[in-house]
C-alpha cells in the first residue's frame, strides 16, 4: 500500500496539484492551512498516498519559499504535512 502511494505521489497529475498549491503559500499560517487541508483530502483517498504526499508537499513548499526568499516555520509545515494521518 505504501509503494502504491509513493508511485501515485510521483505522478505528473499530483505534481501539478502540488505546484499549483504552492503558488498560494505566502505566509506560514496560510501555508500550514493549505498543506493540512490537502493532506486531509488526499489521506481520505488513500493512506499510503497521504503519507508520501505530505512529505513531498512540505518539501516543495519549503523549496518554493526558499526561492522566493520568504520566512517559513518548516517544523509547522512538516507537522501539517502529517496531519492527514489523523483521519
HTML snippet that shows the backbone in 3Dmol.js (N, CA, C, O; Angstrom):
<script src="https://3Dmol.org/build/3Dmol-min.js"></script>
<div id="view" style="width:600px;height:400px;position:relative"></div>
<script>
const pdb = `
ATOM      1  N   UNK A   1       0.828  -1.183   0.000  1.00  0.00           N
ATOM      2  CA  UNK A   1       0.000   0.000   0.000  1.00  0.00           C
ATOM      3  C   UNK A   1       0.881   1.258   0.000  1.00  0.00           C
ATOM      4  O   UNK A   1       0.557   2.252  -0.649  1.00  0.00           O
ATOM      5  N   UNK A   2       1.971   1.200   0.720  1.00  0.00           N
ATOM      6  CA  UNK A   2       2.874   2.347   0.780  1.00  0.00           C
ATOM      7  C   UNK A   2       3.590   2.553  -0.551  1.00  0.00           C
ATOM      8  O   UNK A   2       3.821   3.690  -0.962  1.00  0.00           O
ATOM      9  N   UNK A   3       3.941   1.460  -1.224  1.00  0.00           N
ATOM     10  CA  UNK A   3       4.589   1.575  -2.535  1.00  0.00           C
ATOM     11  C   UNK A   3       3.615   2.161  -3.553  1.00  0.00           C
ATOM     12  O   UNK A   3       4.006   2.982  -4.383  1.00  0.00           O
ATOM     13  N   UNK A   4       2.356   1.747  -3.497  1.00  0.00           N
ATOM     14  CA  UNK A   4       1.339   2.315  -4.384  1.00  0.00           C
ATOM     15  C   UNK A   4       1.170   3.809  -4.118  1.00  0.00           C
ATOM     16  O   UNK A   4       1.073   4.599  -5.056  1.00  0.00           O
ATOM     17  N   UNK A   5       1.137   4.194  -2.851  1.00  0.00           N
ATOM     18  CA  UNK A   5       1.034   5.608  -2.508  1.00  0.00           C
ATOM     19  C   UNK A   5       2.224   6.402  -3.003  1.00  0.00           C
ATOM     20  O   UNK A   5       2.067   7.525  -3.482  1.00  0.00           O
ATOM     21  N   UNK A   6       3.413   5.829  -2.891  1.00  0.00           N
ATOM     22  CA  UNK A   6       4.622   6.509  -3.377  1.00  0.00           C
ATOM     23  C   UNK A   6       4.572   6.672  -4.892  1.00  0.00           C
ATOM     24  O   UNK A   6       4.927   7.726  -5.420  1.00  0.00           O
ATOM     25  N   UNK A   7       4.129   5.622  -5.589  1.00  0.00           N
ATOM     26  CA  UNK A   7       4.023   5.697  -7.049  1.00  0.00           C
ATOM     27  C   UNK A   7       2.992   6.745  -7.467  1.00  0.00           C
ATOM     28  O   UNK A   7       3.214   7.478  -8.431  1.00  0.00           O
ATOM     29  N   UNK A   8       1.883   6.823  -6.761  1.00  0.00           N
ATOM     30  CA  UNK A   8       0.859   7.822  -7.078  1.00  0.00           C
ATOM     31  C   UNK A   8       1.343   9.236  -6.777  1.00  0.00           C
ATOM     32  O   UNK A   8       1.036  10.170  -7.518  1.00  0.00           O
ATOM     33  N   UNK A   9       2.093   9.394  -5.700  1.00  0.00           N
ATOM     34  CA  UNK A   9       2.568  10.724  -5.309  1.00  0.00           C
ATOM     35  C   UNK A   9       3.573  11.289  -6.303  1.00  0.00           C
ATOM     36  O   UNK A   9       3.756  12.505  -6.367  1.00  0.00           O
ATOM     37  N   UNK A  10       4.215  10.447  -7.064  1.00  0.00           N
ATOM     38  CA  UNK A  10       5.216  10.903  -8.029  1.00  0.00           C
ATOM     39  C   UNK A  10       4.670  11.064  -9.442  1.00  0.00           C
ATOM     40  O   UNK A  10       5.437  11.323 -10.370  1.00  0.00           O
ATOM     41  N   UNK A  11       3.357  10.915  -9.622  1.00  0.00           N
ATOM     42  CA  UNK A  11       2.774  11.064 -10.953  1.00  0.00           C
ATOM     43  C   UNK A  11       2.710  12.537 -11.351  1.00  0.00           C
ATOM     44  O   UNK A  11       2.804  13.427 -10.506  1.00  0.00           O
ATOM     45  N   UNK A  12       2.551  12.771 -12.623  1.00  0.00           N
ATOM     46  CA  UNK A  12       2.518  14.133 -13.171  1.00  0.00           C
ATOM     47  C   UNK A  12       1.315  14.930 -12.650  1.00  0.00           C
ATOM     48  O   UNK A  12       1.438  16.118 -12.352  1.00  0.00           O
ATOM     49  N   UNK A  13       0.161  14.280 -12.542  1.00  0.00           N
ATOM     50  CA  UNK A  13      -1.047  14.959 -12.078  1.00  0.00           C
ATOM     51  C   UNK A  13      -0.886  15.453 -10.642  1.00  0.00           C
ATOM     52  O   UNK A  13      -1.255  16.586 -10.334  1.00  0.00           O
ATOM     53  N   UNK A  14      -0.348  14.630  -9.780  1.00  0.00           N
ATOM     54  CA  UNK A  14      -0.149  15.029  -8.382  1.00  0.00           C
ATOM     55  C   UNK A  14       0.923  16.117  -8.293  1.00  0.00           C
ATOM     56  O   UNK A  14       0.819  17.032  -7.475  1.00  0.00           O
ATOM     57  N   UNK A  15       1.949  16.015  -9.134  1.00  0.00           N
ATOM     58  CA  UNK A  15       2.979  17.053  -9.156  1.00  0.00           C
ATOM     59  C   UNK A  15       2.396  18.400  -9.586  1.00  0.00           C
ATOM     60  O   UNK A  15       2.763  19.437  -9.034  1.00  0.00           O
ATOM     61  N   UNK A  16       1.502  18.393 -10.555  1.00  0.00           N
ATOM     62  CA  UNK A  16       0.838  19.631 -10.979  1.00  0.00           C
ATOM     63  C   UNK A  16      -0.031  20.195  -9.868  1.00  0.00           C
ATOM     64  O   UNK A  16      -0.084  21.410  -9.680  1.00  0.00           O
ATOM     65  N   UNK A  17      -0.716  19.324  -9.125  1.00  0.00           N
ATOM     66  CA  UNK A  17      -1.529  19.776  -7.999  1.00  0.00           C
ATOM     67  C   UNK A  17      -0.657  20.436  -6.937  1.00  0.00           C
ATOM     68  O   UNK A  17      -1.015  21.483  -6.398  1.00  0.00           O
ATOM     69  N   UNK A  18       0.477  19.830  -6.640  1.00  0.00           N
ATOM     70  CA  UNK A  18       1.384  20.405  -5.646  1.00  0.00           C
ATOM     71  C   UNK A  18       1.958  21.734  -6.127  1.00  0.00           C
ATOM     72  O   UNK A  18       2.050  22.686  -5.353  1.00  0.00           O
ATOM     73  N   UNK A  19       2.339  21.804  -7.382  1.00  0.00           N
ATOM     74  CA  UNK A  19       2.890  23.049  -7.923  1.00  0.00           C
ATOM     75  C   UNK A  19       1.845  24.159  -7.903  1.00  0.00           C
ATOM     76  O   UNK A  19       2.167  25.311  -7.615  1.00  0.00           O
ATOM     77  N   UNK A  20       0.609  23.820  -8.206  1.00  0.00           N
ATOM     78  CA  UNK A  20      -0.470  24.806  -8.177  1.00  0.00           C
ATOM     79  C   UNK A  20      -0.719  25.290  -6.749  1.00  0.00           C
ATOM     80  O   UNK A  20      -0.937  26.481  -6.522  1.00  0.00           O
ATOM     81  N   UNK A  21      -0.686  24.371  -5.792  1.00  0.00           N
ATOM     82  CA  UNK A  21      -0.963  24.732  -4.395  1.00  0.00           C
ATOM     83  C   UNK A  21       0.142  25.607  -3.817  1.00  0.00           C
ATOM     84  O   UNK A  21      -0.136  26.460  -2.974  1.00  0.00           O
ATOM     85  N   UNK A  22       1.370  25.423  -4.239  1.00  0.00           N
ATOM     86  CA  UNK A  22       2.472  26.215  -3.680  1.00  0.00           C
ATOM     87  C   UNK A  22       2.401  27.677  -4.111  1.00  0.00           C
ATOM     88  O   UNK A  22       3.014  28.532  -3.472  1.00  0.00           O
ATOM     89  N   UNK A  23       1.680  27.977  -5.159  1.00  0.00           N
ATOM     90  CA  UNK A  23       1.529  29.371  -5.597  1.00  0.00           C
ATOM     91  C   UNK A  23       0.821  30.225  -4.558  1.00  0.00           C
ATOM     92  O   UNK A  23       1.069  31.428  -4.470  1.00  0.00           O
ATOM     93  N   UNK A  24      -0.047  29.620  -3.781  1.00  0.00           N
ATOM     94  CA  UNK A  24      -0.843  30.352  -2.798  1.00  0.00           C
ATOM     95  C   UNK A  24      -0.184  30.409  -1.424  1.00  0.00           C
ATOM     96  O   UNK A  24      -0.747  30.989  -0.495  1.00  0.00           O
ATOM     97  N   UNK A  25       0.975  29.830  -1.283  1.00  0.00           N
ATOM     98  CA  UNK A  25       1.673  29.779   0.006  1.00  0.00           C
ATOM     99  C   UNK A  25       2.508  31.043   0.186  1.00  0.00           C
ATOM    100  O   UNK A  25       3.648  31.120  -0.272  1.00  0.00           O
ATOM    101  N   UNK A  26       1.924  32.029   0.859  1.00  0.00           N
ATOM    102  CA  UNK A  26       2.604  33.310   1.031  1.00  0.00           C
ATOM    103  C   UNK A  26       3.033  33.561   2.464  1.00  0.00           C
ATOM    104  O   UNK A  26       3.981  34.312   2.693  1.00  0.00           O
ATOM    105  N   UNK A  27       2.365  32.955   3.437  1.00  0.00           N
ATOM    106  CA  UNK A  27       2.738  33.125   4.845  1.00  0.00           C
ATOM    107  C   UNK A  27       2.729  31.754   5.507  1.00  0.00           C
ATOM    108  O   UNK A  27       2.215  30.787   4.945  1.00  0.00           O
ATOM    109  N   UNK A  28       3.298  31.677   6.697  1.00  0.00           N
ATOM    110  CA  UNK A  28       3.363  30.394   7.396  1.00  0.00           C
ATOM    111  C   UNK A  28       1.974  29.873   7.742  1.00  0.00           C
ATOM    112  O   UNK A  28       1.701  28.684   7.577  1.00  0.00           O
ATOM    113  N   UNK A  29       1.099  30.743   8.215  1.00  0.00           N
ATOM    114  CA  UNK A  29      -0.251  30.313   8.598  1.00  0.00           C
ATOM    115  C   UNK A  29      -1.045  29.831   7.391  1.00  0.00           C
ATOM    116  O   UNK A  29      -1.703  28.792   7.452  1.00  0.00           O
ATOM    117  N   UNK A  30      -0.985  30.569   6.315  1.00  0.00           N
ATOM    118  CA  UNK A  30      -1.705  30.192   5.102  1.00  0.00           C
ATOM    119  C   UNK A  30      -1.136  28.897   4.526  1.00  0.00           C
ATOM    120  O   UNK A  30      -1.884  28.039   4.057  1.00  0.00           O
ATOM    121  N   UNK A  31       0.175  28.762   4.564  1.00  0.00           N
ATOM    122  CA  UNK A  31       0.820  27.560   4.061  1.00  0.00           C
ATOM    123  C   UNK A  31       0.441  26.340   4.890  1.00  0.00           C
ATOM    124  O   UNK A  31       0.167  25.276   4.337  1.00  0.00           O
ATOM    125  N   UNK A  32       0.423  26.485   6.204  1.00  0.00           N
ATOM    126  CA  UNK A  32       0.044  25.370   7.075  1.00  0.00           C
ATOM    127  C   UNK A  32      -1.395  24.947   6.823  1.00  0.00           C
ATOM    128  O   UNK A  32      -1.694  23.753   6.819  1.00  0.00           O
ATOM    129  N   UNK A  33      -2.289  25.905   6.613  1.00  0.00           N
ATOM    130  CA  UNK A  33      -3.692  25.587   6.341  1.00  0.00           C
ATOM    131  C   UNK A  33      -3.839  24.862   5.005  1.00  0.00           C
ATOM    132  O   UNK A  33      -4.590  23.890   4.910  1.00  0.00           O
ATOM    133  N   UNK A  34      -3.139  25.318   3.985  1.00  0.00           N
ATOM    134  CA  UNK A  34      -3.212  24.687   2.664  1.00  0.00           C
ATOM    135  C   UNK A  34      -2.660  23.268   2.711  1.00  0.00           C
ATOM    136  O   UNK A  34      -3.271  22.337   2.187  1.00  0.00           O
ATOM    137  N   UNK A  35      -1.503  23.112   3.342  1.00  0.00           N
ATOM    138  CA  UNK A  35      -0.877  21.786   3.428  1.00  0.00           C
ATOM    139  C   UNK A  35      -1.754  20.834   4.229  1.00  0.00           C
ATOM    140  O   UNK A  35      -1.944  19.688   3.822  1.00  0.00           O
ATOM    141  N   UNK A  36      -2.289  21.280   5.355  1.00  0.00           N
ATOM    142  CA  UNK A  36      -3.144  20.414   6.175  1.00  0.00           C
ATOM    143  C   UNK A  36      -4.416  20.023   5.429  1.00  0.00           C
ATOM    144  O   UNK A  36      -4.822  18.862   5.465  1.00  0.00           O
ATOM    145  N   UNK A  37      -5.047  20.986   4.754  1.00  0.00           N
ATOM    146  CA  UNK A  37      -6.277  20.680   4.018  1.00  0.00           C
ATOM    147  C   UNK A  37      -6.017  19.663   2.903  1.00  0.00           C
ATOM    148  O   UNK A  37      -6.746  18.680   2.773  1.00  0.00           O
ATOM    149  N   UNK A  38      -4.986  19.903   2.107  1.00  0.00           N
ATOM    150  CA  UNK A  38      -4.678  18.966   1.025  1.00  0.00           C
ATOM    151  C   UNK A  38      -4.304  17.593   1.560  1.00  0.00           C
ATOM    152  O   UNK A  38      -4.676  16.572   0.983  1.00  0.00           O
ATOM    153  N   UNK A  39      -3.577  17.573   2.649  1.00  0.00           N
ATOM    154  CA  UNK A  39      -3.174  16.306   3.239  1.00  0.00           C
ATOM    155  C   UNK A  39      -4.383  15.513   3.725  1.00  0.00           C
ATOM    156  O   UNK A  39      -4.445  14.298   3.537  1.00  0.00           O
ATOM    157  N   UNK A  40      -5.341  16.191   4.346  1.00  0.00           N
ATOM    158  CA  UNK A  40      -6.539  15.504   4.833  1.00  0.00           C
ATOM    159  C   UNK A  40      -7.353  14.952   3.671  1.00  0.00           C
ATOM    160  O   UNK A  40      -7.840  13.823   3.733  1.00  0.00           O
ATOM    161  N   UNK A  41      -7.503  15.742   2.609  1.00  0.00           N
ATOM    162  CA  UNK A  41      -8.271  15.284   1.443  1.00  0.00           C
ATOM    163  C   UNK A  41      -7.592  14.082   0.791  1.00  0.00           C
ATOM    164  O   UNK A  41      -8.255  13.105   0.443  1.00  0.00           O
ATOM    165  N   UNK A  42      -6.285  14.152   0.626  1.00  0.00           N
ATOM    166  CA  UNK A  42      -5.550  13.054  -0.012  1.00  0.00           C
ATOM    167  C   UNK A  42      -5.557  11.816   0.872  1.00  0.00           C
ATOM    168  O   UNK A  42      -5.646  10.700   0.361  1.00  0.00           O
ATOM    169  N   UNK A  43      -5.464  11.987   2.187  1.00  0.00           N
ATOM    170  CA  UNK A  43      -5.463  10.840   3.098  1.00  0.00           C
ATOM    171  C   UNK A  43      -6.811  10.132   3.123  1.00  0.00           C
ATOM    172  O   UNK A  43      -6.874   8.928   3.372  1.00  0.00           O
ATOM    173  N   UNK A  44      -7.877  10.857   2.872  1.00  0.00           N
ATOM    174  CA  UNK A  44      -9.182  10.209   2.768  1.00  0.00           C
ATOM    175  C   UNK A  44      -9.250   9.303   1.548  1.00  0.00           C
ATOM    176  O   UNK A  44      -9.981   8.312   1.540  1.00  0.00           O
ATOM    177  N   UNK A  45      -8.494   9.642   0.529  1.00  0.00           N
ATOM    178  CA  UNK A  45      -8.469   8.849  -0.703  1.00  0.00           C
ATOM    179  C   UNK A  45      -7.641   7.582  -0.532  1.00  0.00           C
ATOM    180  O   UNK A  45      -8.095   6.490  -0.876  1.00  0.00           O
ATOM    181  N   UNK A  46      -6.413   7.725   0.005  1.00  0.00           N
ATOM    182  CA  UNK A  46      -5.520   6.579   0.146  1.00  0.00           C
ATOM    183  C   UNK A  46      -4.514   6.886   1.250  1.00  0.00           C
ATOM    184  O   UNK A  46      -3.870   7.935   1.227  1.00  0.00           O
ATOM    185  N   UNK A  47      -4.377   5.988   2.205  1.00  0.00           N
ATOM    186  CA  UNK A  47      -3.475   6.191   3.337  1.00  0.00           C
ATOM    187  C   UNK A  47      -2.022   6.293   2.880  1.00  0.00           C
ATOM    188  O   UNK A  47      -1.292   7.177   3.327  1.00  0.00           O
ATOM    189  N   UNK A  48      -1.606   5.407   2.005  1.00  0.00           N
ATOM    190  CA  UNK A  48      -0.224   5.411   1.534  1.00  0.00           C
ATOM    191  C   UNK A  48       0.104   6.661   0.736  1.00  0.00           C
ATOM    192  O   UNK A  48       1.193   7.218   0.873  1.00  0.00           O
ATOM    193  N   UNK A  49      -0.820   7.101  -0.086  1.00  0.00           N
ATOM    194  CA  UNK A  49      -0.628   8.328  -0.850  1.00  0.00           C
ATOM    195  C   UNK A  49      -0.528   9.522   0.094  1.00  0.00           C
ATOM    196  O   UNK A  49       0.307  10.403  -0.112  1.00  0.00           O
ATOM    197  N   UNK A  50      -1.356   9.562   1.111  1.00  0.00           N
ATOM    198  CA  UNK A  50      -1.317  10.662   2.065  1.00  0.00           C
ATOM    199  C   UNK A  50      -0.007  10.732   2.821  1.00  0.00           C
ATOM    200  O   UNK A  50       0.503  11.822   3.077  1.00  0.00           O
ATOM    201  N   UNK A  51       0.542   9.594   3.179  1.00  0.00           N
ATOM    202  CA  UNK A  51       1.799   9.558   3.922  1.00  0.00           C
ATOM    203  C   UNK A  51       2.938  10.156   3.113  1.00  0.00           C
ATOM    204  O   UNK A  51       3.726  10.940   3.642  1.00  0.00           O
ATOM    205  N   UNK A  52       3.035   9.803   1.858  1.00  0.00           N
ATOM    206  CA  UNK A  52       4.110  10.294   0.998  1.00  0.00           C
ATOM    207  C   UNK A  52       3.803  11.705   0.500  1.00  0.00           C
ATOM    208  O   UNK A  52       4.700  12.545   0.424  1.00  0.00           O
ATOM    209  N   UNK A  53       2.549  11.968   0.162  1.00  0.00           N
ATOM    210  CA  UNK A  53       2.141  13.270  -0.365  1.00  0.00           C
ATOM    211  C   UNK A  53       2.474  14.396   0.603  1.00  0.00           C
ATOM    212  O   UNK A  53       2.951  15.451   0.185  1.00  0.00           O
ATOM    213  N   UNK A  54       2.227  14.184   1.890  1.00  0.00           N
ATOM    214  CA  UNK A  54       2.501  15.211   2.884  1.00  0.00           C
ATOM    215  C   UNK A  54       3.974  15.580   2.956  1.00  0.00           C
ATOM    216  O   UNK A  54       4.320  16.758   3.047  1.00  0.00           O
ATOM    217  N   UNK A  55       4.833  14.584   2.915  1.00  0.00           N
ATOM    218  CA  UNK A  55       6.271  14.846   2.972  1.00  0.00           C
ATOM    219  C   UNK A  55       6.758  15.559   1.721  1.00  0.00           C
ATOM    220  O   UNK A  55       7.548  16.499   1.811  1.00  0.00           O
ATOM    221  N   UNK A  56       6.299  15.128   0.566  1.00  0.00           N
ATOM    222  CA  UNK A  56       6.726  15.749  -0.690  1.00  0.00           C
ATOM    223  C   UNK A  56       6.182  17.169  -0.794  1.00  0.00           C
ATOM    224  O   UNK A  56       6.891  18.072  -1.240  1.00  0.00           O
ATOM    225  N   UNK A  57       4.933  17.374  -0.386  1.00  0.00           N
ATOM    226  CA  UNK A  57       4.348  18.722  -0.433  1.00  0.00           C
ATOM    227  C   UNK A  57       5.074  19.671   0.517  1.00  0.00           C
ATOM    228  O   UNK A  57       5.330  20.822   0.164  1.00  0.00           O
ATOM    229  N   UNK A  58       5.404  19.203   1.708  1.00  0.00           N
ATOM    230  CA  UNK A  58       6.142  20.052   2.655  1.00  0.00           C
ATOM    231  C   UNK A  58       7.506  20.439   2.073  1.00  0.00           C
ATOM    232  O   UNK A  58       7.939  21.582   2.221  1.00  0.00           O
ATOM    233  N   UNK A  59       8.177  19.500   1.419  1.00  0.00           N
ATOM    234  CA  UNK A  59       9.465  19.805   0.795  1.00  0.00           C
ATOM    235  C   UNK A  59       9.312  20.817  -0.333  1.00  0.00           C
ATOM    236  O   UNK A  59      10.101  21.756  -0.437  1.00  0.00           O
ATOM    237  N   UNK A  60       8.300  20.631  -1.179  1.00  0.00           N
ATOM    238  CA  UNK A  60       8.081  21.558  -2.293  1.00  0.00           C
ATOM    239  C   UNK A  60       7.739  22.963  -1.804  1.00  0.00           C
ATOM    240  O   UNK A  60       8.186  23.951  -2.387  1.00  0.00           O
ATOM    241  N   UNK A  61       6.953  23.052  -0.744  1.00  0.00           N
ATOM    242  CA  UNK A  61       6.616  24.358  -0.183  1.00  0.00           C
ATOM    243  C   UNK A  61       7.865  25.024   0.380  1.00  0.00           C
ATOM    244  O   UNK A  61       8.061  26.227   0.213  1.00  0.00           O
ATOM    245  N   UNK A  62       8.702  24.245   1.042  1.00  0.00           N
ATOM    246  CA  UNK A  62       9.956  24.788   1.564  1.00  0.00           C
ATOM    247  C   UNK A  62      10.868  25.282   0.463  1.00  0.00           C
ATOM    248  O   UNK A  62      11.494  26.333   0.601  1.00  0.00           O
ATOM    249  N   UNK A  63      10.955  24.533  -0.640  1.00  0.00           N
ATOM    250  CA  UNK A  63      11.770  24.954  -1.776  1.00  0.00           C
ATOM    251  C   UNK A  63      11.211  26.213  -2.417  1.00  0.00           C
ATOM    252  O   UNK A  63      11.967  27.109  -2.794  1.00  0.00           O
ATOM    253  N   UNK A  64       9.892  26.285  -2.541  1.00  0.00           N
ATOM    254  CA  UNK A  64       9.243  27.460  -3.133  1.00  0.00           C
ATOM    255  C   UNK A  64       9.502  28.707  -2.286  1.00  0.00           C
ATOM    256  O   UNK A  64       9.781  29.781  -2.819  1.00  0.00           O
ATOM    257  N   UNK A  65       9.409  28.555  -0.975  1.00  0.00           N
ATOM    258  CA  UNK A  65       9.643  29.682  -0.076  1.00  0.00           C
ATOM    259  C   UNK A  65      11.101  30.113  -0.106  1.00  0.00           C
ATOM    260  O   UNK A  65      11.394  31.307  -0.041  1.00  0.00           O
ATOM    261  N   UNK A  66      12.016  29.162  -0.203  1.00  0.00           N
ATOM    262  CA  UNK A  66      13.442  29.500  -0.266  1.00  0.00           C
ATOM    263  C   UNK A  66      13.768  30.265  -1.543  1.00  0.00           C
ATOM    264  O   UNK A  66      14.567  31.201  -1.520  1.00  0.00           O
ATOM    265  N   UNK A  67      13.149  29.870  -2.660  1.00  0.00           N
ATOM    266  CA  UNK A  67      13.374  30.583  -3.928  1.00  0.00           C
ATOM    267  C   UNK A  67      12.815  32.000  -3.874  1.00  0.00           C
ATOM    268  O   UNK A  67      13.361  32.915  -4.491  1.00  0.00           O
ATOM    269  N   UNK A  68      11.711  32.175  -3.124  1.00  0.00           N
ATOM    270  CA  UNK A  68      11.077  33.494  -3.024  1.00  0.00           C
ATOM    271  C   UNK A  68      11.684  34.320  -1.890  1.00  0.00           C
ATOM    272  O   UNK A  68      11.219  35.429  -1.623  1.00  0.00           O
ATOM    273  N   UNK A  69      12.707  33.803  -1.223  1.00  0.00           N
ATOM    274  CA  UNK A  69      13.365  34.477  -0.092  1.00  0.00           C
ATOM    275  C   UNK A  69      12.377  34.827   1.015  1.00  0.00           C
ATOM    276  O   UNK A  69      12.453  35.908   1.598  1.00  0.00           O
ATOM    277  N   UNK A  70      11.466  33.930   1.299  1.00  0.00           N
ATOM    278  CA  UNK A  70      10.478  34.166   2.345  1.00  0.00           C
ATOM    279  C   UNK A  70      10.845  33.459   3.636  1.00  0.00           C
ATOM    280  O   UNK A  70      11.756  32.631   3.672  1.00  0.00           O
ATOM    281  N   UNK A  71      10.122  33.798   4.695  1.00  0.00           N
ATOM    282  CA  UNK A  71      10.296  33.176   6.005  1.00  0.00           C
ATOM    283  C   UNK A  71       9.228  32.097   6.168  1.00  0.00           C
ATOM    284  O   UNK A  71       8.072  32.301   5.798  1.00  0.00           O
ATOM    285  N   UNK A  72       9.616  30.954   6.719  1.00  0.00           N
ATOM    286  CA  UNK A  72       8.688  29.842   6.883  1.00  0.00           C
ATOM    287  C   UNK A  72       9.085  29.021   8.099  1.00  0.00           C
ATOM    288  O   UNK A  72      10.262  28.709   8.279  1.00  0.00           O
ATOM    289  N   UNK A  73       8.123  28.672   8.926  1.00  0.00           N
ATOM    290  CA  UNK A  73       8.365  27.771  10.042  1.00  0.00           C
ATOM    291  C   UNK A  73       8.233  26.357   9.494  1.00  0.00           C
ATOM    292  O   UNK A  73       7.133  25.811   9.405  1.00  0.00           O
ATOM    293  N   UNK A  74       9.367  25.774   9.131  1.00  0.00           N
ATOM    294  CA  UNK A  74       9.349  24.487   8.442  1.00  0.00           C
ATOM    295  C   UNK A  74       8.859  23.361   9.342  1.00  0.00           C
ATOM    296  O   UNK A  74       8.262  22.401   8.855  1.00  0.00           O
ATOM    297  N   UNK A  75       9.099  23.460  10.637  1.00  0.00           N
ATOM    298  CA  UNK A  75       8.613  22.429  11.558  1.00  0.00           C
ATOM    299  C   UNK A  75       7.079  22.384  11.579  1.00  0.00           C
ATOM    300  O   UNK A  75       6.486  21.307  11.639  1.00  0.00           O
ATOM    301  N   UNK A  76       6.452  23.545  11.530  1.00  0.00           N
ATOM    302  CA  UNK A  76       4.994  23.608  11.496  1.00  0.00           C
ATOM    303  C   UNK A  76       4.450  23.033  10.188  1.00  0.00           C
ATOM    304  O   UNK A  76       3.435  22.335  10.186  1.00  0.00           O
ATOM    305  N   UNK A  77       5.113  23.322   9.101  1.00  0.00           N
ATOM    306  CA  UNK A  77       4.676  22.794   7.804  1.00  0.00           C
ATOM    307  C   UNK A  77       4.860  21.281   7.752  1.00  0.00           C
ATOM    308  O   UNK A  77       4.024  20.570   7.195  1.00  0.00           O
ATOM    309  N   UNK A  78       5.937  20.797   8.323  1.00  0.00           N
ATOM    310  CA  UNK A  78       6.141  19.346   8.402  1.00  0.00           C
ATOM    311  C   UNK A  78       5.059  18.658   9.225  1.00  0.00           C
ATOM    312  O   UNK A  78       4.584  17.582   8.861  1.00  0.00           O
ATOM    313  N   UNK A  79       4.670  19.282  10.339  1.00  0.00           N
ATOM    314  CA  UNK A  79       3.594  18.730  11.154  1.00  0.00           C
ATOM    315  C   UNK A  79       2.260  18.771  10.417  1.00  0.00           C
ATOM    316  O   UNK A  79       1.463  17.839  10.517  1.00  0.00           O
ATOM    317  N   UNK A  80       2.017  19.851   9.677  1.00  0.00           N
ATOM    318  CA  UNK A  80       0.780  19.948   8.882  1.00  0.00           C
ATOM    319  C   UNK A  80       0.776  18.894   7.780  1.00  0.00           C
ATOM    320  O   UNK A  80      -0.279  18.395   7.387  1.00  0.00           O
ATOM    321  N   UNK A  81       1.965  18.560   7.289  1.00  0.00           N
ATOM    322  CA  UNK A  81       2.068  17.537   6.249  1.00  0.00           C
ATOM    323  C   UNK A  81       1.681  16.156   6.718  1.00  0.00           C
ATOM    324  O   UNK A  81       1.351  15.297   5.900  1.00  0.00           O
ATOM    325  N   UNK A  82       1.713  15.922   8.011  1.00  0.00           N
ATOM    326  CA  UNK A  82       1.310  14.631   8.537  1.00  0.00           C
ATOM    327  C   UNK A  82      -0.012  14.689   9.295  1.00  0.00           C
ATOM    328  O   UNK A  82      -0.385  13.721   9.957  1.00  0.00           O
ATOM    329  N   UNK A  83      -0.716  15.799   9.209  1.00  0.00           N
ATOM    330  CA  UNK A  83      -1.993  15.934   9.906  1.00  0.00           C
ATOM    331  C   UNK A  83      -3.076  15.028   9.320  1.00  0.00           C
ATOM    332  O   UNK A  83      -4.028  14.677  10.017  1.00  0.00           O
ATOM    333  N   UNK A  84      -2.946  14.660   8.091  1.00  0.00           N
ATOM    334  CA  UNK A  84      -3.939  13.793   7.459  1.00  0.00           C
ATOM    335  C   UNK A  84      -3.940  12.385   8.007  1.00  0.00           C
ATOM    336  O   UNK A  84      -4.899  11.645   7.791  1.00  0.00           O
ATOM    337  N   UNK A  85      -2.894  11.994   8.707  1.00  0.00           N
ATOM    338  CA  UNK A  85      -2.853  10.655   9.279  1.00  0.00           C
ATOM    339  C   UNK A  85      -3.829  10.509  10.444  1.00  0.00           C
ATOM    340  O   UNK A  85      -4.087   9.395  10.902  1.00  0.00           O
ATOM    341  N   UNK A  86      -4.369  11.620  10.923  1.00  0.00           N
ATOM    342  CA  UNK A  86      -5.370  11.561  12.000  1.00  0.00           C
ATOM    343  C   UNK A  86      -6.743  11.165  11.460  1.00  0.00           C
ATOM    344  O   UNK A  86      -7.626  10.790  12.231  1.00  0.00           O
ATOM    345  N   UNK A  87      -6.925  11.245  10.161  1.00  0.00           N
ATOM    346  CA  UNK A  87      -8.235  10.973   9.561  1.00  0.00           C
ATOM    347  C   UNK A  87      -8.516   9.488   9.580  1.00  0.00           C
ATOM    348  O   UNK A  87      -9.571   9.053   9.118  1.00  0.00           O
TER     349      UNK A  87
END
`;
const viewer = $3Dmol.createViewer("view");
viewer.addModel(pdb, "pdb");
viewer.setStyle({}, {cartoon: {color: "spectrum"}});
viewer.zoomTo();
viewer.render();
</script>
